Amino acid sequence: MNDLWSSRLKKYQRQNLKYLRYVLNDHLVLALMFLVGGVGLSYSNWLKGVSDTNPILKVLLLVLLMVPLLVGRPVLLLKEADKVFLLPRESSMKDYIKHTQLRSTLLPLIVGLIIVLVSLPMLALTFASVPSIILIVVSILGLMFAKLRFEISSLFVTSDRFILTSILINLLLVAVGLYFSPLLMLIGALIWSSYAVFQSNQQIRTGNLQWLKSLQRENNRMNRLYRFFSLFTEVPQITTHIKRRKWADPIVKIIQGSKVNAFRSVYARSLVRSGDYGSQSIRLLVVTALIAMFSSSVVLKTLIGSLATYLIIVQITPIFEKNEQNIFTTVYPIQKQMRINDFRQILIRLITVCSVIIIVCSSVINFTLSGLMFMCLGQVLVGLIIYWWYIPRYIKKLSL
C-alpha cells in the first residue's frame, strides 16, 4: 500500500504541475498583482477609519476565521476500479488512508495561513494583547486538524453527522474566542481535537471503508479541481453529471412557457439540470448583476450587461447540438424546423429573463432615466443580434 500511495501521489503531482503551468501564466500573475494591490489598499484605508468597538468587526472576523474550517477535503487518490481490485486487501486500506492525512492538510493549512495574515490587523484592533491573538491562531489550527480527522473518520461510517457536528462546534468555539475569551477557545479546541483523534482512530480501527462514499468524494474533489483548471486550458478528464433540481421547477416553467411542448421542455430541463451550462450561466449573471448594481458609469453598465447576455446565450447554445445527437430524436414525429423554432423560443425567454435581471440590478443604485434607456437599448440590440444573426449561423453550421 505504501508503494501504491507513492506512485499515485507522484502521478497526481505531475498532473497538477502540468496544468499549473497554464494557470500561473504571465497575464494571471499580472492581474493578481493589481488585484491584490487594489484590495490591500482598500483594506488599509478601511482599517484606518474603523473603530475597535465597531460590532461589524467581530462579525467579519467570525466569517473570515470560519473559512479555513470549511475548506479542504481528504486527498484519497482512489480509482473506480479500486472497489473491485483492492477489496481483497481492505484491511490494508487503513494504512493507505493514514497516508492521506498529511497530504490532506496542505490546502487547509495554506488557506488558513492566508486568512490569518489577512485577519491579523482586525485581530490587533479587537484584542489589545499579543498572547490573545496567538491563542486565537493556535485554536484555529487545532480546529482545522479536528475537522480533517472527522472528514477521514466519516469514510468508515455511513452517516455524515460528525462533519456537521464539527462545523457547528467550530463555529461555537470561534464565537466564544471572539466574544468572550481566547483562552476558553483554546481549551475547547484542545478538547475537541483530542476527541477527534480518539474518535477517528476508533472508527478506522473498528470500521470498514465505505467504498462508494469514498469514491464519490474523491471524484467530486477531482472534478472541482478539473473545473478550475478548465478555466485556463482544455481538461479531458472533466466529467459532467445530470442532477435533478426540484427547486428549479419554477425556472423550468418560466423558460419553457405555459404551453406544453416536448422539445421546449427538453431544452429547459437540459439547461437547468446540466452542471456545465446552468451553473456557469448563473455565476456569470450574478457577477454581471453585481457590477451593474454598484457601477456608476452608464457606458460600463451597458457594455458589460450586453456582453454578459451575449456570452450567456453563446454558452448554452450547444444544448441544441447535444440533443440533436441523441438517436431517439429521429423517432419523434417532430420536424427539425419545429425543434429549431422551439429552441429559438427558449433563447428568447432566456434573453428576456437575463435582460430584466441586469436592467433591474443596474437601476437599484445610481438610477437615471437616460441610463435605463441605454441599458434597455443595449439589451434589445443584443437580443436582435443573437436571434437574427448568431442562431441562424449556428444552425446552418450544424447542418453542413
N, C-alpha and C positions, 0 to 999 in steps of 0.2 A: 504493500500500500504506500510505503514511502516513495518507492520509485515511480508509482503511478501518479502520485501527487506532484512530484518534482517535474516529471515530463509534461504534465498538463499545465502546471504553473509557468514553465518556460514557454510553452506554446501560446498561452494566454498573454504573457508579457510581450512576446514578439508581435502578436497580432495588434495589441493596443499601441505599441510603439509605431507600427506601420501606419495606423490611422491617425495617430497624434501628429505625424508629420504634415498631414493635410489640415489638421485643426489649428495647430500653432504656426500658422503662416504669418508672413510679414504684415498683411492687411489687418488680421485679427489682433496681433500684438500691438500695432499702432492704435487701433480703435480702443483696445483695452486701456492703453496708456492714457488716452484722452478721457475715457470714461471714468477711470479710477481718479484721475486728477480732478475732474469736474465734481464727482461725488465727494471726494475728500475735501475740496474747497467749500462746497455747500455744507458738509457735515461740520467743518471747523467754524464756519460762520454761525451755524445754528447753535453750536455749543457755547459760543460767546454770549448769546442772548438768552439762554435757558437758565433757569434758577434751580438750585438743588432741592427746592421744595415743590417744584412742579410735579403734579401727580402723574403726568404723562410719561415722565422719565422712567419710573419703575415699570410701567406697563410696557414700554419699548424694550427695556431690559429683559422682562419676562418673556417676551416674544423672541428676542434675539437668542437668549440662552437656551430656549427650548429647541431651536433649530438643530444643533448638533445632537440632541437627544432623540430626534425623529429620523435623521438620515442614516444611511448605511444598512446594508443587508449582508448576511454571511456569503462569502465567496466560496461556493461549493464546487464549481467546475465539474458538475455531473453531466453525463450524456444520457440520451434517451435509452440507449442500449444497455446502460448500466443496470437497470432494473431487472434485466434478464441474465446478463453475463456475470454480474457481481453479486447476484442473490446468494449463490452458494457460499460466498465469503462475507456474509452480512455481519458476522461477529467482528470481522476486522475493520468494518466501516467506522466503528467508533474511533479507532486510531486515525483513520482518514479524516474524520470530522474535526479531530483535535488540531490537525494541521491548518484548518481554515480559520481558527480563532485569531492567530497572529496576523494573517493576511487581511482578515475582515476588519481589523482595527485601523487600517491605513486611511481609508476615506473619511470615517468619522473623526479621526484624530486631526487630519488636515483641516476639515471644515470647522472642527472645534477650536483649533488654534487661530484660524482666521476670525471667527466670531468673537473669541476672547480678545484679540487685538483690537477689533472694531469697537467692542463694548467697554474697553478699559477707560477711556475718557468719561463715559457715563457712570461707570462704577466709581471712579475717583470723585465725581460730583456727589454721588449718593452716599458713599462711605468715606469718612474722613481719614480712616486709618488704613495703612498698607496691609496689616495682618487680616483684616476683614476681606479685602479683595483677594488675598491669597487663599483664604478659606473658601470663598465662592468658586474660584478657578479649580481648586483641588476637588471640590464637591462635584463640579460639572464633569470632570474627568472620571471620577468614580461612578457617577450615574451613567455615563456613556458606556463604561465597561459592563455595568449591570445589565443595561438594555441589550447589549450584544450577547451576553450569556443567556438571557431569556429567549432571544431570537434563535440561538442554536439549540437550546433545550426544547423549544417548540417543535423541532423537526422530529422528535421522538414521541410526541403525543398527538392525538387527533385534534385537540382543542387549541385555540389561539388566545385563551383568556390571559395567559401570563404576559403576552405582549401588550394587550390593552391595559392590564393592571399596572404594568411597568410604566407606561406612558402617563397614566393618571398619578401614580406615586411620584414620578419625576416632576410633574407639574406642581404637585403639592409641595414638594421639598424646595423647588426653586422659589415658589411664592413665600415659603417660610423664611428662606435665606434673605430675600429682598425686603420683606415687610416686617420681619421680627428679629431673627438673629442668624448671622452666618455660621456661628458655632453649632446651633441646632441643626442647620442644614448639613454641616459636615458629619455630625453624629448620625443623622438619619441616612446620609449617603453611605457611610461605612456599614451601618447595619443592613441596609438594603443590598449593597454589593456583596456582603458576606452571605446573605440569604440566597442571592442569585448564584453565587459559586456553589453553594451547597445543593441547591435545587437542580442546577444544571448537571453537576456531577452525578447526582442520583438518577436523573432521567436518562442520561447517557449510559449509565451502568446497568440499569434495570429495564429500560425501554428498547423498542425496536425502531429502526429508522423507517419513517413514513416516506416511502419512495415517491409516490405520486405527488405529495405535498412538496417534497424537496426538489423534485424535478420541475414542478410548476414554478416554484420560487426562483430557481436558478434561471429558467427560461425567461421569466419576467424581468429579472435583473439584467440578463444579457440583452434582451430586447430594448430595454431603456437605454443601455449603453450604445447599442447599434443605432437607435434612433437619433441619439446625439451625434454620432459620427456621420450619419446620413445627411445632416445639415451641411456638411462640408465636402463630402465625396460619396460616391456610389458604394453601398454596402450590400453585397449579395446575400449575406446571412440573415438579413432582417426578414421577419415573418409578421403577417397580419392575422388578426382574429376578428371574426364577426361576433358581436356581442349584443344580446337583447337588452334594450334600454327602455323599460316601461315608462320612465319619467319623460321620455321624449315623444310619447304618443301624441300629445297636443301639437308638437312641432311637425310631426309627420302629417297630421291633418291639415295644418296650415299650408305646408308645402304642396301636398297632392291636391288640395281643394276639396270642396264638399261633394263634388260629383265623383261617384265610384268609377275608377278607371284602372285597368290591370297594370299597365306599364307606368303610369304615374305613381302608383303605389309601390311598384318595384324600385323605381329610381329614388323615391323619397326614403324608403326603408334602407336601401343600399347606402345612401348618403349618411343617414343617422347611425346605422349600425357599424359602418366601416371605421376602423381605427385610424386609417390613413387620411381620408378626406374630411370627415366630420370634425374630428378634434383639431386638425390643422386650421380649418376654416374658422372655427370658433376662436382659437387663440389669436389668429390674425385680426378677426373682427373686434375682439376685446382690446387688443393693443391699439388698433386704429381709433376705436371709440374713446379711449383714454387720451390719445394725442389730440383728437378733435375737441374733447371736452376742455382740456387745460391750455390749449394753444390760443394765443391772442391774434395770430396772423390769419386773416381770411384766405389769403392765397395758399398758405401752407395747409390749412384745413381742407380746402377744396382739392388741392393736388393729392394729398395723402389719402383722403376719402375716396376719390375717384380711382386712384391706383389700387387701393385695397379692394374695392368692389371688383375691379377687373381681375386682380390676382386670385380672389376667392373663386370666381366663376371659372377661371382657367384651371385652377387646381381640381375642380370637381367634374370637369367635362369628361375625363377618362372613365367615369362611371358608365357612360353610354357604350363605349367600346367594350368594357368588361362584360356587360350584359348581352351585347351582341355576339360575343364569342361563345356564349352558352348555346349548346346544340339544341336545347329544348325550345329556344326562341323560334326556330323554324317550324315547330309543331303547332304553335298557337295560330289560330286563324286571324291574325292581325298583320296587316301590311306594314312594310318597313316605313313608308311615309307617315303612317299613323303613329308609329313608335317615335319617329323624329319629331312630329308635332307635339307629342306628349312630353318629350324631353325638353323641347323649347318652352313649353308652358311651365315646366318645373323651374327652368332657369329664370323665366320672367318673374315668378313668385320669389325666388331667392334674391334676385336683384332688387326687387321691391322691399323685401324684409331688410336686407343689408343697408339699402339707401335710407330707409326710415330710421333705423337704429343710429346710423352715423349722423344723419341730419339732426335728430333729436339730441344726441350727445353734444354735438357742436353748438347747440343753442342753449345749453344749460348755463354756461359761463360766457361772458362777453357776447351776449346776444345783440345782433344788429339785423335790421331788415335787409340791408344790402348783402351781408354775409349769408343770410338764409337763402336769398335768391341765387347767389353764386354757388352755394352747396347744391341746391336743387338742380341748377343748370348743369353742373358737373356730373351729377349722378344720372341725369337724363341722357346726356351725351354718351356716357359710358354704356348705359343700357342699350342705346341705339347701335353703338359700335359692336357690342357683343352679339346682339340679336340679328343684325342685318349684315355684318361683315365676318366676325370671328366664327360663329356657329356654322354658317354655310360652308366656309372654307374648311372647317374641321370635319364636317360630314362628307364633303367631297373628297378630302384626303383619305378618309377611311374607305371610301368606295373604290378607290383606284386599285 
